[in-house]
Amino acid sequence: MVERFLGKKEAESPILSSGSESKKKQTNMSQDNLIKLKCGSCKRSNYYTNRNKKKVVRKLEFKKFCKWCKKHTPHKEVKITA
């Protein structure tokens, strides 16, 4: 769309492409803080989310819907094994 108005060389300038680079950096950082949430009753991993490990010291626990139990149960944070 930008190429239509500015031309190909101007659309590839670092000023316009800097926004996409910052988004790439944010997604890479968020993968480092990725955690897995496990159902308290059936022990299945249902959700993945991010956590700021510098600010949040304790393990997270949310009451979320489990599609295998078919009810809202507490989901606790567990380690991701790679």
PDB file with SEQRES, HELIX, SHEET and CRYST1 records, atoms N, CA, C and O in Angstrom:
SEQRES   1 A   82  MET VAL GLU ARG PHE LEU GLY LYS LYS GLU ALA GLU SER          
SEQRES   2 A   82  PRO ILE LEU SER SER GLY SER GLU SER LYS LYS LYS GLN          
SEQRES   3 A   82  THR ASN MET SER GLN ASP ASN LEU ILE LYS LEU LYS CYS          
SEQRES   4 A   82  GLY SER CYS LYS ARG SER ASN TYR TYR THR ASN ARG ASN          
SEQRES   5 A   82  LYS LYS LYS VAL VAL ARG LYS LEU GLU PHE LYS LYS PHE          
SEQRES   6 A   82  CYS LYS TRP CYS LYS LYS HIS THR PRO HIS LYS GLU VAL          
SEQRES   7 A   82  LYS ILE THR ALA                                              
HELIX    1 AA1 VAL A    2  LEU A    6  1                                   5    
HELIX    2 AA2 LYS A    8  ALA A   11  1                                   4    
HELIX    3 AA3 PRO A   14  ASP A   32  1                                  19    
SHEET    1 AA1 4 SER A  45  ASN A  50  0                                        
SHEET    2 AA1 4 LEU A  34  CYS A  39 -1                                        
SHEET    3 AA1 4 LYS A  71  VAL A  78 -1                                        
SHEET    4 AA1 4 GLU A  61  CYS A  66 -1                                        
CRYST1    1.000    1.000    1.000  90.00  90.00  90.00 P 1           1          
ATOM      1  N   MET A   1       0.826  -1.187   0.000  1.00  0.00           N  
ATOM      2  CA  MET A   1       0.000   0.000   0.000  1.00  0.00           C  
ATOM      3  C   MET A   1       0.870   1.250   0.000  1.00  0.00           C  
ATOM      4  O   MET A   1       0.576   2.214  -0.707  1.00  0.00           O  
ATOM      5  N   VAL A   2       1.951   1.236   0.800  1.00  0.00           N  
ATOM      6  CA  VAL A   2       2.829   2.396   0.873  1.00  0.00           C  
ATOM      7  C   VAL A   2       3.561   2.579  -0.449  1.00  0.00           C  
ATOM      8  O   VAL A   2       3.794   3.707  -0.884  1.00  0.00           O  
ATOM      9  N   GLU A   3       3.926   1.464  -1.092  1.00  0.00           N  
ATOM     10  CA  GLU A   3       4.640   1.530  -2.358  1.00  0.00           C  
ATOM     11  C   GLU A   3       3.814   2.251  -3.429  1.00  0.00           C  
ATOM     12  O   GLU A   3       4.377   2.892  -4.317  1.00  0.00           O  
ATOM     13  N   ARG A   4       2.538   2.154  -3.353  1.00  0.00           N  
ATOM     14  CA  ARG A   4       1.657   2.774  -4.335  1.00  0.00           C  
ATOM     15  C   ARG A   4       1.802   4.300  -4.296  1.00  0.00           C  
ATOM     16  O   ARG A   4       1.732   4.954  -5.337  1.00  0.00           O  
ATOM     17  N   PHE A   5       2.004   4.868  -3.106  1.00  0.00           N  
ATOM     18  CA  PHE A   5       2.085   6.312  -2.959  1.00  0.00           C  
ATOM     19  C   PHE A   5       3.518   6.826  -3.031  1.00  0.00           C  
ATOM     20  O   PHE A   5       3.764   7.878  -3.621  1.00  0.00           O  
ATOM     21  N   LEU A   6       4.482   6.091  -2.432  1.00  0.00           N  
ATOM     22  CA  LEU A   6       5.836   6.603  -2.331  1.00  0.00           C  
ATOM     23  C   LEU A   6       6.786   6.069  -3.395  1.00  0.00           C  
ATOM     24  O   LEU A   6       7.729   6.760  -3.780  1.00  0.00           O  
ATOM     25  N   GLY A   7       6.557   4.877  -3.865  1.00  0.00           N  
ATOM     26  CA  GLY A   7       7.510   4.222  -4.751  1.00  0.00           C  
ATOM     27  C   GLY A   7       8.257   3.159  -3.960  1.00  0.00           C  
ATOM     28  O   GLY A   7       8.265   3.184  -2.729  1.00  0.00           O  
ATOM     29  N   LYS A   8       8.884   2.224  -4.666  1.00  0.00           N  
ATOM     30  CA  LYS A   8       9.479   1.065  -4.007  1.00  0.00           C  
ATOM     31  C   LYS A   8      10.678   1.434  -3.134  1.00  0.00           C  
ATOM     32  O   LYS A   8      10.794   0.925  -2.019  1.00  0.00           O  
ATOM     33  N   LYS A   9      11.575   2.307  -3.611  1.00  0.00           N  
ATOM     34  CA  LYS A   9      12.777   2.641  -2.841  1.00  0.00           C  
ATOM     35  C   LYS A   9      12.429   3.405  -1.566  1.00  0.00           C  
ATOM     36  O   LYS A   9      13.020   3.149  -0.517  1.00  0.00           O  
ATOM     37  N   GLU A  10      11.504   4.313  -1.637  1.00  0.00           N  
ATOM     38  CA  GLU A  10      11.127   5.093  -0.461  1.00  0.00           C  
ATOM     39  C   GLU A  10      10.369   4.239   0.556  1.00  0.00           C  
ATOM     40  O   GLU A  10      10.460   4.488   1.758  1.00  0.00           O  
ATOM     41  N   ALA A  11       9.629   3.248   0.093  1.00  0.00           N  
ATOM     42  CA  ALA A  11       8.874   2.382   1.002  1.00  0.00           C  
ATOM     43  C   ALA A  11       9.798   1.472   1.797  1.00  0.00           C  
ATOM     44  O   ALA A  11       9.434   1.023   2.884  1.00  0.00           O  
ATOM     45  N   GLU A  12      10.987   1.193   1.273  1.00  0.00           N  
ATOM     46  CA  GLU A  12      11.941   0.326   1.966  1.00  0.00           C  
ATOM     47  C   GLU A  12      12.894   1.109   2.856  1.00  0.00           C  
ATOM     48  O   GLU A  12      13.869   0.538   3.343  1.00  0.00           O  
ATOM     49  N   SER A  13      12.654   2.371   3.081  1.00  0.00           N  
ATOM     50  CA  SER A  13      13.534   3.196   3.903  1.00  0.00           C  
ATOM     51  C   SER A  13      13.495   2.726   5.356  1.00  0.00           C  
ATOM     52  O   SER A  13      12.495   2.159   5.794  1.00  0.00           O  
ATOM     53  N   PRO A  14      14.579   2.958   6.110  1.00  0.00           N  
ATOM     54  CA  PRO A  14      14.620   2.501   7.505  1.00  0.00           C  
ATOM     55  C   PRO A  14      13.608   3.196   8.401  1.00  0.00           C  
ATOM     56  O   PRO A  14      13.255   2.665   9.454  1.00  0.00           O  
ATOM     57  N   ILE A  15      13.139   4.364   8.011  1.00  0.00           N  
ATOM     58  CA  ILE A  15      12.159   5.078   8.830  1.00  0.00           C  
ATOM     59  C   ILE A  15      10.845   4.307   8.862  1.00  0.00           C  
ATOM     60  O   ILE A  15      10.234   4.173   9.922  1.00  0.00           O  
ATOM     61  N   LEU A  16      10.405   3.801   7.719  1.00  0.00           N  
ATOM     62  CA  LEU A  16       9.137   3.086   7.663  1.00  0.00           C  
ATOM     63  C   LEU A  16       9.261   1.652   8.173  1.00  0.00           C  
ATOM     64  O   LEU A  16       8.292   1.109   8.703  1.00  0.00           O  
ATOM     65  N   SER A  17      10.426   1.027   8.026  1.00  0.00           N  
ATOM     66  CA  SER A  17      10.571  -0.373   8.429  1.00  0.00           C  
ATOM     67  C   SER A  17      10.944  -0.536   9.894  1.00  0.00           C  
ATOM     68  O   SER A  17      10.967  -1.664  10.385  1.00  0.00           O  
ATOM     69  N   SER A  18      11.236   0.543  10.611  1.00  0.00           N  
ATOM     70  CA  SER A  18      11.656   0.430  12.003  1.00  0.00           C  
ATOM     71  C   SER A  18      10.533  -0.101  12.894  1.00  0.00           C  
ATOM     72  O   SER A  18      10.809  -0.748  13.905  1.00  0.00           O  
ATOM     73  N   GLY A  19       9.283   0.158  12.544  1.00  0.00           N  
ATOM     74  CA  GLY A  19       8.167  -0.338  13.347  1.00  0.00           C  
ATOM     75  C   GLY A  19       8.068  -1.841  13.329  1.00  0.00           C  
ATOM     76  O   GLY A  19       7.761  -2.448  14.355  1.00  0.00           O  
ATOM     77  N   SER A  20       8.318  -2.458  12.195  1.00  0.00           N  
ATOM     78  CA  SER A  20       8.227  -3.911  12.102  1.00  0.00           C  
ATOM     79  C   SER A  20       9.371  -4.586  12.841  1.00  0.00           C  
ATOM     80  O   SER A  20       9.194  -5.679  13.377  1.00  0.00           O  
ATOM     81  N   GLU A  21      10.554  -3.951  12.881  1.00  0.00           N  
ATOM     82  CA  GLU A  21      11.682  -4.529  13.601  1.00  0.00           C  
ATOM     83  C   GLU A  21      11.432  -4.539  15.099  1.00  0.00           C  
ATOM     84  O   GLU A  21      11.802  -5.494  15.783  1.00  0.00           O  
ATOM     85  N   SER A  22      10.808  -3.490  15.615  1.00  0.00           N  
ATOM     86  CA  SER A  22      10.535  -3.451  17.049  1.00  0.00           C  
ATOM     87  C   SER A  22       9.517  -4.515  17.445  1.00  0.00           C  
ATOM     88  O   SER A  22       9.580  -5.051  18.552  1.00  0.00           O  
ATOM     89  N   LYS A  23       8.572  -4.827  16.545  1.00  0.00           N  
ATOM     90  CA  LYS A  23       7.603  -5.882  16.830  1.00  0.00           C  
ATOM     91  C   LYS A  23       8.286  -7.237  16.887  1.00  0.00           C  
ATOM     92  O   LYS A  23       7.928  -8.078  17.713  1.00  0.00           O  
ATOM     93  N   LYS A  24       9.279  -7.462  16.006  1.00  0.00           N  
ATOM     94  CA  LYS A  24      10.019  -8.719  16.012  1.00  0.00           C  
ATOM     95  C   LYS A  24      10.772  -8.890  17.319  1.00  0.00           C  
ATOM     96  O   LYS A  24      10.816  -9.992  17.865  1.00  0.00           O  
ATOM     97  N   LYS A  25      11.367  -7.818  17.829  1.00  0.00           N  
ATOM     98  CA  LYS A  25      12.100  -7.890  19.086  1.00  0.00           C  
ATOM     99  C   LYS A  25      11.164  -8.207  20.242  1.00  0.00           C  
ATOM    100  O   LYS A  25      11.532  -8.965  21.139  1.00  0.00           O  
ATOM    101  N   GLN A  26       9.969  -7.645  20.239  1.00  0.00           N  
ATOM    102  CA  GLN A  26       9.018  -7.894  21.312  1.00  0.00           C  
ATOM    103  C   GLN A  26       8.569  -9.343  21.325  1.00  0.00           C  
ATOM    104  O   GLN A  26       8.418  -9.921  22.401  1.00  0.00           O  
ATOM    105  N   THR A  27       8.351  -9.950  20.163  1.00  0.00           N  
ATOM    106  CA  THR A  27       7.909 -11.341  20.143  1.00  0.00           C  
ATOM    107  C   THR A  27       9.022 -12.263  20.595  1.00  0.00           C  
ATOM    108  O   THR A  27       8.743 -13.265  21.254  1.00  0.00           O  
ATOM    109  N   ASN A  28      10.273 -11.968  20.269  1.00  0.00           N  
ATOM    110  CA  ASN A  28      11.376 -12.798  20.728  1.00  0.00           C  
ATOM    111  C   ASN A  28      11.540 -12.709  22.234  1.00  0.00           C  
ATOM    112  O   ASN A  28      11.833 -13.710  22.887  1.00  0.00           O  
ATOM    113  N   MET A  29      11.354 -11.515  22.794  1.00  0.00           N  
ATOM    114  CA  MET A  29      11.464 -11.363  24.237  1.00  0.00           C  
ATOM    115  C   MET A  29      10.332 -12.092  24.938  1.00  0.00           C  
ATOM    116  O   MET A  29      10.544 -12.673  26.003  1.00  0.00           O  
ATOM    117  N   SER A  30       9.141 -12.074  24.370  1.00  0.00           N  
ATOM    118  CA  SER A  30       8.006 -12.700  25.023  1.00  0.00           C  
ATOM    119  C   SER A  30       8.138 -14.225  25.039  1.00  0.00           C  
ATOM    120  O   SER A  30       7.571 -14.878  25.914  1.00  0.00           O  
ATOM    121  N   GLN A  31       8.874 -14.799  24.090  1.00  0.00           N  
ATOM    122  CA  GLN A  31       9.063 -16.244  24.081  1.00  0.00           C  
ATOM    123  C   GLN A  31       9.953 -16.683  25.231  1.00  0.00           C  
ATOM    124  O   GLN A  31       9.828 -17.815  25.697  1.00  0.00           O  
ATOM    125  N   ASP A  32      10.857 -15.811  25.708  1.00  0.00           N  
ATOM    126  CA  ASP A  32      11.717 -16.150  26.828  1.00  0.00           C  
ATOM    127  C   ASP A  32      10.926 -16.276  28.119  1.00  0.00           C  
ATOM    128  O   ASP A  32      11.294 -17.063  28.991  1.00  0.00           O  
ATOM    129  N   ASN A  33       9.849 -15.517  28.258  1.00  0.00           N  
ATOM    130  CA  ASN A  33       9.050 -15.501  29.472  1.00  0.00           C  
ATOM    131  C   ASN A  33       7.793 -16.352  29.352  1.00  0.00           C  
ATOM    132  O   ASN A  33       6.849 -16.168  30.121  1.00  0.00           O  
ATOM    133  N   LEU A  34       7.766 -17.272  28.409  1.00  0.00           N  
ATOM    134  CA  LEU A  34       6.588 -18.096  28.167  1.00  0.00           C  
ATOM    135  C   LEU A  34       6.419 -19.115  29.287  1.00  0.00           C  
ATOM    136  O   LEU A  34       7.379 -19.776  29.683  1.00  0.00           O  
ATOM    137  N   ILE A  35       5.194 -19.240  29.797  1.00  0.00           N  
ATOM    138  CA  ILE A  35       4.882 -20.231  30.832  1.00  0.00           C  
ATOM    139  C   ILE A  35       3.670 -21.045  30.399  1.00  0.00           C  
ATOM    140  O   ILE A  35       2.898 -20.634  29.533  1.00  0.00           O  
ATOM    141  N   LYS A  36       3.525 -22.203  31.022  1.00  0.00           N  
ATOM    142  CA  LYS A  36       2.431 -23.122  30.699  1.00  0.00           C  
ATOM    143  C   LYS A  36       1.515 -23.200  31.913  1.00  0.00           C  
ATOM    144  O   LYS A  36       1.984 -23.247  33.050  1.00  0.00           O  
ATOM    145  N   LEU A  37       0.205 -23.213  31.670  1.00  0.00           N  
ATOM    146  CA  LEU A  37      -0.770 -23.338  32.750  1.00  0.00           C  
ATOM    147  C   LEU A  37      -1.393 -24.722  32.697  1.00  0.00           C  
ATOM    148  O   LEU A  37      -1.830 -25.177  31.640  1.00  0.00           O  
ATOM    149  N   LYS A  38      -1.432 -25.397  33.856  1.00  0.00           N  
ATOM    150  CA  LYS A  38      -1.900 -26.778  33.950  1.00  0.00           C  
ATOM    151  C   LYS A  38      -3.145 -26.832  34.825  1.00  0.00           C  
ATOM    152  O   LYS A  38      -3.212 -26.183  35.868  1.00  0.00           O  
ATOM    153  N   CYS A  39      -4.133 -27.618  34.387  1.00  0.00           N  
ATOM    154  CA  CYS A  39      -5.385 -27.748  35.123  1.00  0.00           C  
ATOM    155  C   CYS A  39      -5.132 -28.417  36.470  1.00  0.00           C  
ATOM    156  O   CYS A  39      -4.329 -29.345  36.570  1.00  0.00           O  
ATOM    157  N   GLY A  40      -5.818 -27.942  37.499  1.00  0.00           N  
ATOM    158  CA  GLY A  40      -5.641 -28.496  38.833  1.00  0.00           C  
ATOM    159  C   GLY A  40      -6.311 -29.842  39.027  1.00  0.00           C  
ATOM    160  O   GLY A  40      -5.861 -30.626  39.863  1.00  0.00           O  
ATOM    161  N   SER A  41      -7.369 -30.139  38.289  1.00  0.00           N  
ATOM    162  CA  SER A  41      -8.086 -31.395  38.517  1.00  0.00           C  
ATOM    163  C   SER A  41      -7.652 -32.508  37.565  1.00  0.00           C  
ATOM    164  O   SER A  41      -7.416 -33.629  38.015  1.00  0.00           O  
ATOM    165  N   CYS A  42      -7.540 -32.235  36.262  1.00  0.00           N  
ATOM    166  CA  CYS A  42      -7.180 -33.307  35.315  1.00  0.00           C  
ATOM    167  C   CYS A  42      -5.696 -33.309  34.965  1.00  0.00           C  
ATOM    168  O   CYS A  42      -5.231 -34.233  34.297  1.00  0.00           O  
ATOM    169  N   LYS A  43      -4.936 -32.292  35.402  1.00  0.00           N  
ATOM    170  CA  LYS A  43      -3.487 -32.189  35.203  1.00  0.00           C  
ATOM    171  C   LYS A  43      -3.073 -32.074  33.739  1.00  0.00           C  
ATOM    172  O   LYS A  43      -1.973 -32.500  33.386  1.00  0.00           O  
ATOM    173  N   ARG A  44      -3.915 -31.513  32.881  1.00  0.00           N  
ATOM    174  CA  ARG A  44      -3.567 -31.310  31.472  1.00  0.00           C  
ATOM    175  C   ARG A  44      -3.178 -29.855  31.242  1.00  0.00           C  
ATOM    176  O   ARG A  44      -3.722 -28.947  31.871  1.00  0.00           O  
ATOM    177  N   SER A  45      -2.231 -29.647  30.335  1.00  0.00           N  
ATOM    178  CA  SER A  45      -1.804 -28.289  29.986  1.00  0.00           C  
ATOM    179  C   SER A  45      -2.755 -27.721  28.950  1.00  0.00           C  
ATOM    180  O   SER A  45      -2.861 -28.244  27.841  1.00  0.00           O  
ATOM    181  N   ASN A  46      -3.445 -26.653  29.312  1.00  0.00           N  
ATOM    182  CA  ASN A  46      -4.455 -26.071  28.437  1.00  0.00           C  
ATOM    183  C   ASN A  46      -4.053 -24.721  27.870  1.00  0.00           C  
ATOM    184  O   ASN A  46      -4.454 -24.387  26.755  1.00  0.00           O  
ATOM    185  N   TYR A  47      -3.277 -23.940  28.595  1.00  0.00           N  
ATOM    186  CA  TYR A  47      -3.008 -22.559  28.214  1.00  0.00           C  
ATOM    187  C   TYR A  47      -1.516 -22.257  28.295  1.00  0.00           C  
ATOM    188  O   TYR A  47      -0.789 -22.838  29.100  1.00  0.00           O  
ATOM    189  N   TYR A  48      -1.076 -21.329  27.436  1.00  0.00           N  
ATOM    190  CA  TYR A  48       0.256 -20.759  27.483  1.00  0.00           C  
ATOM    191  C   TYR A  48       0.114 -19.254  27.603  1.00  0.00           C  
ATOM    192  O   TYR A  48      -0.765 -18.661  26.976  1.00  0.00           O  
ATOM    193  N   THR A  49       0.972 -18.628  28.404  1.00  0.00           N  
ATOM    194  CA  THR A  49       0.915 -17.192  28.583  1.00  0.00           C  
ATOM    195  C   THR A  49       2.305 -16.665  28.896  1.00  0.00           C  
ATOM    196  O   THR A  49       3.250 -17.446  29.014  1.00  0.00           O  
ATOM    197  N   ASN A  50       2.442 -15.354  29.032  1.00  0.00           N  
ATOM    198  CA  ASN A  50       3.719 -14.711  29.340  1.00  0.00           C  
ATOM    199  C   ASN A  50       3.695 -14.185  30.761  1.00  0.00           C  
ATOM    200  O   ASN A  50       2.637 -13.915  31.329  1.00  0.00           O  
ATOM    201  N   ARG A  51       4.912 -14.044  31.333  1.00  0.00           N  
ATOM    202  CA  ARG A  51       5.032 -13.498  32.670  1.00  0.00           C  
ATOM    203  C   ARG A  51       6.319 -12.708  32.748  1.00  0.00           C  
ATOM    204  O   ARG A  51       7.349 -13.163  32.251  1.00  0.00           O  
ATOM    205  N   ASN A  52       6.287 -11.551  33.351  1.00  0.00           N  
ATOM    206  CA  ASN A  52       7.489 -10.769  33.592  1.00  0.00           C  
ATOM    207  C   ASN A  52       8.150 -11.328  34.845  1.00  0.00           C  
ATOM    208  O   ASN A  52       7.676 -11.088  35.955  1.00  0.00           O  
ATOM    209  N   LYS A  53       9.238 -12.068  34.676  1.00  0.00           N  
ATOM    210  CA  LYS A  53       9.861 -12.766  35.793  1.00  0.00           C  
ATOM    211  C   LYS A  53      10.560 -11.825  36.756  1.00  0.00           C  
ATOM    212  O   LYS A  53      10.814 -12.195  37.902  1.00  0.00           O  
ATOM    213  N   LYS A  54      10.878 -10.608  36.312  1.00  0.00           N  
ATOM    214  CA  LYS A  54      11.520  -9.641  37.203  1.00  0.00           C  
ATOM    215  C   LYS A  54      10.518  -9.018  38.167  1.00  0.00           C  
ATOM    216  O   LYS A  54      10.853  -8.749  39.321  1.00  0.00           O  
ATOM    217  N   LYS A  55       9.286  -8.787  37.699  1.00  0.00           N  
ATOM    218  CA  LYS A  55       8.280  -8.119  38.530  1.00  0.00           C  
ATOM    219  C   LYS A  55       7.405  -9.094  39.304  1.00  0.00           C  
ATOM    220  O   LYS A  55       7.009  -8.804  40.433  1.00  0.00           O  
ATOM    221  N   VAL A  56       7.095 -10.252  38.712  1.00  0.00           N  
ATOM    222  CA  VAL A  56       6.205 -11.224  39.342  1.00  0.00           C  
ATOM    223  C   VAL A  56       7.061 -12.386  39.846  1.00  0.00           C  
ATOM    224  O   VAL A  56       7.575 -13.174  39.052  1.00  0.00           O  
ATOM    225  N   VAL A  57       7.210 -12.489  41.159  1.00  0.00           N  
ATOM    226  CA  VAL A  57       8.093 -13.500  41.744  1.00  0.00           C  
ATOM    227  C   VAL A  57       7.347 -14.807  41.975  1.00  0.00           C  
ATOM    228  O   VAL A  57       7.901 -15.883  41.751  1.00  0.00           O  
ATOM    229  N   ARG A  58       6.111 -14.726  42.415  1.00  0.00           N  
ATOM    230  CA  ARG A  58       5.360 -15.938  42.744  1.00  0.00           C  
ATOM    231  C   ARG A  58       4.835 -16.627  41.491  1.00  0.00           C  
ATOM    232  O   ARG A  58       4.797 -16.023  40.419  1.00  0.00           O  
ATOM    233  N   LYS A  59       4.432 -17.886  41.619  1.00  0.00           N  
ATOM    234  CA  LYS A  59       3.855 -18.612  40.491  1.00  0.00           C  
ATOM    235  C   LYS A  59       2.420 -18.156  40.281  1.00  0.00           C  
ATOM    236  O   LYS A  59       1.690 -17.873  41.231  1.00  0.00           O  
ATOM    237  N   LEU A  60       2.032 -18.093  39.007  1.00  0.00           N  
ATOM    238  CA  LEU A  60       0.692 -17.621  38.668  1.00  0.00           C  
ATOM    239  C   LEU A  60      -0.333 -18.726  38.834  1.00  0.00           C  
ATOM    240  O   LEU A  60      -0.039 -19.906  38.641  1.00  0.00           O  
ATOM    241  N   GLU A  61      -1.534 -18.325  39.193  1.00  0.00           N  
ATOM    242  CA  GLU A  61      -2.666 -19.249  39.272  1.00  0.00           C  
ATOM    243  C   GLU A  61      -3.918 -18.495  38.849  1.00  0.00           C  
ATOM    244  O   GLU A  61      -4.241 -17.447  39.408  1.00  0.00           O  
ATOM    245  N   PHE A  62      -4.617 -19.032  37.863  1.00  0.00           N  
ATOM    246  CA  PHE A  62      -5.842 -18.427  37.364  1.00  0.00           C  
ATOM    247  C   PHE A  62      -6.957 -19.453  37.394  1.00  0.00           C  
ATOM    248  O   PHE A  62      -6.711 -20.657  37.317  1.00  0.00           O  
ATOM    249  N   LYS A  63      -8.187 -18.969  37.506  1.00  0.00           N  
ATOM    250  CA  LYS A  63      -9.343 -19.843  37.366  1.00  0.00           C  
ATOM    251  C   LYS A  63      -9.804 -19.738  35.924  1.00  0.00           C  
ATOM    252  O   LYS A  63     -10.361 -18.718  35.517  1.00  0.00           O  
ATOM    253  N   LYS A  64      -9.571 -20.801  35.144  1.00  0.00           N  
ATOM    254  CA  LYS A  64      -9.859 -20.790  33.712  1.00  0.00           C  
ATOM    255  C   LYS A  64     -10.690 -22.003  33.338  1.00  0.00           C  
ATOM    256  O   LYS A  64     -10.806 -22.950  34.116  1.00  0.00           O  
ATOM    257  N   PHE A  65     -11.271 -21.971  32.137  1.00  0.00           N  
ATOM    258  CA  PHE A  65     -12.112 -23.063  31.666  1.00  0.00           C  
ATOM    259  C   PHE A  65     -11.246 -24.181  31.109  1.00  0.00           C  
ATOM    260  O   PHE A  65     -10.373 -23.935  30.277  1.00  0.00           O  
ATOM    261  N   CYS A  66     -11.480 -25.408  31.560  1.00  0.00           N  
ATOM    262  CA  CYS A  66     -10.782 -26.587  31.057  1.00  0.00           C  
ATOM    263  C   CYS A  66     -11.714 -27.297  30.081  1.00  0.00           C  
ATOM    264  O   CYS A  66     -12.835 -27.659  30.438  1.00  0.00           O  
ATOM    265  N   LYS A  67     -11.247 -27.497  28.844  1.00  0.00           N  
ATOM    266  CA  LYS A  67     -12.125 -28.105  27.843  1.00  0.00           C  
ATOM    267  C   LYS A  67     -12.276 -29.607  28.049  1.00  0.00           C  
ATOM    268  O   LYS A  67     -13.186 -30.210  27.481  1.00  0.00           O  
ATOM    269  N   TRP A  68     -11.403 -30.231  28.851  1.00  0.00           N  
ATOM    270  CA  TRP A  68     -11.561 -31.660  29.124  1.00  0.00           C  
ATOM    271  C   TRP A  68     -12.460 -31.892  30.341  1.00  0.00           C  
ATOM    272  O   TRP A  68     -13.261 -32.826  30.350  1.00  0.00           O  
ATOM    273  N   CYS A  69     -12.331 -31.058  31.354  1.00  0.00           N  
ATOM    274  CA  CYS A  69     -13.201 -31.161  32.537  1.00  0.00           C  
ATOM    275  C   CYS A  69     -14.578 -30.530  32.281  1.00  0.00           C  
ATOM    276  O   CYS A  69     -15.552 -30.871  32.952  1.00  0.00           O  
ATOM    277  N   LYS A  70     -14.653 -29.627  31.327  1.00  0.00           N  
ATOM    278  CA  LYS A  70     -15.869 -28.896  30.976  1.00  0.00           C  
ATOM    279  C   LYS A  70     -16.390 -28.033  32.132  1.00  0.00           C  
ATOM    280  O   LYS A  70     -17.596 -27.918  32.350  1.00  0.00           O  
ATOM    281  N   LYS A  71     -15.437 -27.426  32.872  1.00  0.00           N  
ATOM    282  CA  LYS A  71     -15.808 -26.511  33.950  1.00  0.00           C  
ATOM    283  C   LYS A  71     -14.622 -25.593  34.251  1.00  0.00           C  
ATOM    284  O   LYS A  71     -13.511 -25.823  33.772  1.00  0.00           O  
ATOM    285  N   HIS A  72     -14.866 -24.568  35.037  1.00  0.00           N  
ATOM    286  CA  HIS A  72     -13.812 -23.650  35.442  1.00  0.00           C  
ATOM    287  C   HIS A  72     -13.053 -24.259  36.612  1.00  0.00           C  
ATOM    288  O   HIS A  72     -13.642 -24.595  37.640  1.00  0.00           O  
ATOM    289  N   THR A  73     -11.743 -24.399  36.450  1.00  0.00           N  
ATOM    290  CA  THR A  73     -10.894 -24.983  37.488  1.00  0.00           C  
ATOM    291  C   THR A  73      -9.664 -24.108  37.660  1.00  0.00           C  
ATOM    292  O   THR A  73      -9.333 -23.336  36.760  1.00  0.00           O  
ATOM    293  N   PRO A  74      -8.976 -24.209  38.798  1.00  0.00           N  
ATOM    294  CA  PRO A  74      -7.730 -23.442  38.953  1.00  0.00           C  
ATOM    295  C   PRO A  74      -6.630 -24.017  38.064  1.00  0.00           C  
ATOM    296  O   PRO A  74      -6.409 -25.228  38.041  1.00  0.00           O  
ATOM    297  N   HIS A  75      -5.953 -23.151  37.342  1.00  0.00           N  
ATOM    298  CA  HIS A  75      -4.834 -23.534  36.488  1.00  0.00           C  
ATOM    299  C   HIS A  75      -3.566 -22.913  37.067  1.00  0.00           C  
ATOM    300  O   HIS A  75      -3.510 -21.703  37.289  1.00  0.00           O  
ATOM    301  N   LYS A  76      -2.547 -23.740  37.311  1.00  0.00           N  
ATOM    302  CA  LYS A  76      -1.307 -23.283  37.924  1.00  0.00           C  
ATOM    303  C   LYS A  76      -0.168 -23.305  36.920  1.00  0.00           C  
ATOM    304  O   LYS A  76      -0.175 -24.064  35.950  1.00  0.00           O  
ATOM    305  N   GLU A  77       0.800 -22.457  37.182  1.00  0.00           N  
ATOM    306  CA  GLU A  77       1.973 -22.369  36.321  1.00  0.00           C  
ATOM    307  C   GLU A  77       2.897 -23.558  36.528  1.00  0.00           C  
ATOM    308  O   GLU A  77       3.160 -23.957  37.662  1.00  0.00           O  
ATOM    309  N   VAL A  78       3.393 -24.129  35.421  1.00  0.00           N  
ATOM    310  CA  VAL A  78       4.367 -25.227  35.483  1.00  0.00           C  
ATOM    311  C   VAL A  78       5.512 -24.892  34.526  1.00  0.00           C  
ATOM    312  O   VAL A  78       5.391 -24.004  33.682  1.00  0.00           O  
ATOM    313  N   LYS A  79       6.613 -25.611  34.670  1.00  0.00           N  
ATOM    314  CA  LYS A  79       7.772 -25.403  33.812  1.00  0.00           C  
ATOM    315  C   LYS A  79       7.507 -25.939  32.421  1.00  0.00           C  
ATOM    316  O   LYS A  79       6.765 -26.905  32.242  1.00  0.00           O  
ATOM    317  N   ILE A  80       8.124 -25.301  31.437  1.00  0.00           N  
ATOM    318  CA  ILE A  80       8.068 -25.789  30.060  1.00  0.00           C  
ATOM    319  C   ILE A  80       9.324 -26.601  29.824  1.00  0.00           C  
ATOM    320  O   ILE A  80      10.432 -26.078  29.943  1.00  0.00           O  
ATOM    321  N   THR A  81       9.169 -27.860  29.494  1.00  0.00           N  
ATOM    322  CA  THR A  81      10.326 -28.703  29.198  1.00  0.00           C  
ATOM    323  C   THR A  81      10.574 -28.667  27.703  1.00  0.00           C  
ATOM    324  O   THR A  81       9.686 -28.959  26.902  1.00  0.00           O  
ATOM    325  N   ALA A  82      11.790 -28.305  27.339  1.00  0.00           N  
ATOM    326  CA  ALA A  82      12.103 -28.181  25.913  1.00  0.00           C  
ATOM    327  C   ALA A  82      12.953 -29.319  25.432  1.00  0.00           C  
ATOM    328  O   ALA A  82      13.307 -29.369  24.254  1.00  0.00           O  
TER     329      ALA A  82                                                      
END                                                                             
